[in-house]
Amino acid sequence: MFSLIWRSCPKNVATLAIRSHKTAQLTRMSTSPPPLAAICQMTATPNKEANFSACRKLVEEAKEKGASMVFLPEGFDYIGSSREETLSLSESLAGDTIARYIKVARQLDVWLSLGGFHEQGPNWEQERRIYNSHIIINNKGDILSVYRKSHLFDVKLPEKGISLMESDFTLPGPSLVAPVETPVGKVGLGICYDLRFPELSLALQRSGADILTYPSAFTVATGAAHWEVLLRTRAIESQCFVLAAAQVGQHHEKRASYGHSLAVDPWGEVLADCGGDSPGVALVEVDLDKMRRTRKNMPVQQHRRDTAFYHSLDQTST
């Protein structure tokens, strides 16, 4: 018995990745196959109309290949070339952009993870600040959850040519949100830089997440150094699937992204990698039985000590 995973990336060339499931042969004969999730990779620009057209094609491609849920990256709506442009292109959740994606979800009968929407914040007219928001829309067009990015990317790495201060125009989200029940499992929401904070992933796992997702627009330098190792680490320590849709390529003259949209299983195995060259889609099976076996055979969460134990050194006088 084999599972077939369809990929169109990198370079939009379809291949079949065949993985043997010897331990699942008997059970798969009498049960339906695991659901398919699609991770998308795109190159957003300041042109919102072009971005929407590109995303719709990716979603249509994923749905055609059997995806139940499609994951789009951070900045799927646009990536601005300046603070002023970024703010001027932002919208509310009730604006035209989200309305169009609601229509797509209904028309294609597919769930959407929209990670990194530029949402106008409270007191927009006075403060001109936005949230970086991750939105889950079901196949009926209902907005089920909105997570606003908790950790803002304020980083200066002069030796790498990186200087980004997200807090110059973005508000930090007030809280985590509970994992969302979806056709592919319970999805715990993060965004990009949140990936660097294991406390967030473990909190989502304790709240019942089967899948952690980090829609991202990693810089080329930080992506090459840290992207895969961080995603695999989050999967291993939480024993969750990790799905991370990513931006790729040159957005404008000031910014480029690393790409390599990844899907990782609870053992830390990379199931799909979209590469670092071009847009595309990868479909992966989300086998929750595999997650349950991993957790049963290595019950890390049961072995975890209480919170006070890990803070015991905080009380030690120096």
N, C-alpha and C positions, 0 to 999 in steps of 0.2 A: 504494500500500500504506500502510495507516495502523495505528498502535497505539492501542488504547483503554485509557485509564486511568480507573478508576472511583473516585469520591470520594463520601464521605457527610459531609464536613465542609467548611466550618462549617455549623452548624445542621442537620446530618444530612440535607441535601438532596443527592440523587444527581445528579451531572452527569457528562458524558463529555468528557474533555479529549482532543482529537484532534490528534496531532502528525504531520506528514508526515515520512517517512523516505525521501527521494528516492534517497539513496546506497545504501539497503539494499533497494531494491525487488527486484532480481534474486535476492539471496541469501536473502531471506525467503521466496521462493516455494518453495524446496526445503528449508528448515530450519524447525524448530519455533520459535515465538516465545519471547522471553526470559521467564524466570520472573517471577512477581509476588511482591513483598514488600509487606506491610501495616504502616503505621505508625499506631499508635493514640494517641488523646488521651482522657484521663479526668480526673475530679475526685475524687481519693481523700480519704477522711475517716478519723477514728479507728475507724470501723466496718468491721472486716475482712470480715464476711460480706457486707455491701453492696458492698464493693469487689470481692470475688471474683465476685459476681453480675454486676456491671457489666463486668468484664474478660472473663468467659466470653462474654457477649453480643457484645462487640467481636470476640473471636476467632472465634466462630461466624459473624458477619457477614463477616469477612475470608475465612474458609475458603469460605463460600458463593459468594463472588465470585472464587474461584480462587487465593487466596494460598497459596504454598508455605511461607512463613515469616512469623510475626507478631511485631512488636516492640512491647512494652509499656513504659511510662515508669518512671522512677525513682519509688520509693514506691508501686508498683502494689499492694502488700499493704496499706499504710496510711500516713497522715501524721499523726503524733501532735501533740497540742496542748501538750505539755510534755516535758521530759527524762524525767520519771518515767513518763509514759504511753508514750512511745516505747520505753523499755527494757522496760516490763512487757508490751508486745504482741509483742516480738521472739520469734523461734523459731530452732531449728537447721535445717540443711538436711534433717534427717530428720523434721521436724515436719509438722503437718497441712497447712499452706499449700502447700508444695512438692509434697507427695504429691497434692494435688488438681490442681495444674497438670500433673503427670506424667500423671494420668488423663485430663485434657483433651487433652493432646498425643496420647495413644494413641487416644482415642475419635474425635477429629477428623482424625487422620492429618496432623498439621501440626507444623512446628517452631516453637519459642517462644524469644524473647529476653526474659528477665525481668530488667529493669534496675533495680537499687536495692532489693534485698530486705534487710530488716533481720535480719541473721544474727547470732545469739549468738556472741561471740568465744570464744577459748580461755580457760580459767580463768573461765568465766562466773559461777559461783557466788561466787567471791572478788572478781573485778574489776568485774563488771557493765558490760562494754563490748561493743560490737557492731561488725561490719563492714557496710559498704554494698556489697552483693554483686550482681554481674551474672551471671546463670545462663543457659546455653544448654541447652535440652532438645530432643532430636530427636523425630521422629514415632513412635518406638518407646517413648518415655518414659525414655530414658537421659539422665542428666546428663553432657554432654560437656565442659563447661568452667565454671569459676567464677573470675571476676575480681573482686577486691576493690579498691574505689576507692582510688587512689593519693594524690590531691590532695584534701584536706579543705577545705570551705568555711568558713573562719574569717575573716569579713569584717564590718566595722562601717562603715556609710555613714550617719552621722547625718542628713545633709542629704536622704537618700532614705528615711529611716525604716527602715533595714535593720540588723539586728544578729543574726547567726547564727554560732554557734561549734560547728561540727560535731564538732570534736575533744573537746568536753566529754563526749561519750558514744560516739564512734566511733574505731576504730583505723584507721590508714592501712594499706592493703594492702601486702604485702611485695614484690610484683613485678608486671610485666606478664605476660600469658599469650599464647601463640601464637595467631594467627588460626585460626578454626574453619572447616573445610570444611562448607558447607551447600548446600542446593538452589539458593540465589540467589547463591552465590559464597563466597569466603573472607572471613569477618567478623572484623574487629579490634575488640576490646571496650574501651570507655571508659565513664565515667559523668559526666554533668553538668559539674562544675567542671573535670574533666580536659580539657574542650574548650579551655580557655585555655592549654594547654601543647603547643605544636607539636612538641616533642621526642617526645611520646608518639605522636602520629599518624604522624610520620615513621618512628619505630621499628617501628610496626605495618606500615606500607607496605613497609619494607625486609624484613620477615618474610613478605611475600606477601599482605597484605590487599588485597582488591578493594573492600571496603566497610568504612567506619568507622561505628560506631554509638555515639551518645551519649544514652541514655535520661536524661531530665532533669526537674527541677522548678524551672526558673528563676524567680526573683522577677520581679514585674511591672516594676520599675524597671530591673534589669540586663537583662532580656529585651528591653525596648523599645530599649535602647541598643546591645546587643551580640549578641543571639542570632543573627539571620540573618547578619550580617557575619562572625561567627566560624565558623559552619557552612560558609558559602561559601568562606571562606579556607582552612579545613582541606581542603575538597574540591579546591580549585585547587592548593594547594601539594603535596598528596599524589597528585593525579590519581586519586582514589578516589571511588566513590559515598559519600555521607554520608546516613545514615538516623537521624533523631532524633525518637523518640517523646517526648511531653511531657505534663506535668500542666497543667491549665487551671482557672481560676476559684478560688472561695473554698473552702478546705479546712476551715477553722474560723475563729473570730474573730481569730486571731492571724496567719493566713498565707493568701496567695493566690499563684497561679502564672500565668505569662504565656501559656502555650499555644503556638500556632503550631508544632505538630509539622511538621517539614520533611523533604523528600527533595531532595537536591541531586546533580546528576550531576558527572562528573569535570571538566567545563568550567566548573563553578560555576553552572550554570543551575538554578533552583528548579523542580523537577518537580511538587511538591505542597506545599500549605500548608493546615493544618487550621484556621487562624484562631485568634482569641483569645477566643471566646465560649462554646463548648460542646464536649462530648465528640464523638468521631467516629472514622472510619477513612478512610485514604487508601491506595489501591493504586497501586504504580508498577512499571513494567518495569525490571529490572536488566539492562541491555544491556551485557554484558561486552565485546562487540566494540567498542562505542563507547569504553569505557575503554581498550582496547588501541590503538585508532586515535589517541586523544588522547595517549597516552604515546609512540607511535611518531612522531607529527607534531611533538611538542614534547618531546624526550627530556630533561626536566629532571633526572631522577635520574642519567643518564649524565654530565650536565654538573656534577654536584655535586663539589666538591673533597673531599679526605680530611679526617678529623676534626681532624687536627693543624692544618690550614690555618685552620679556623674558631676554633681556640683560640690562634692565634699571638699575638693581642693580650694574652692572659692573661700571657704571659711578658715583656711590655714593662714595663720599670721606669719609675716615675714620678718 
